[in-house]
C-alpha cells in the first residue's frame, strides 16, 4: 500500500480524484477478451481516471463547466 500522503498527492492530479480499482481494469480486460470487442485491434486504452487528458485542449475548469451548462439547455 501507498502512504496516505502520497495517495493524496497523486489523486489530486487525477480528474476523477480517486485511484482506480482492480475491478475496473478487470472489466476492460473481460470486454477486450470477449466477442464484443472482436473488431478492436491495436488500440491503446488508458485506464487512468482522465489523467492523460490534454487540459490545454479542454481549457479551464470554468470554461468546461460553462460549455457543459450551455449544452444542457
Order of alpha helices (4+ residues) and beta strands (2+ residues): alpha-alpha-alpha-alpha
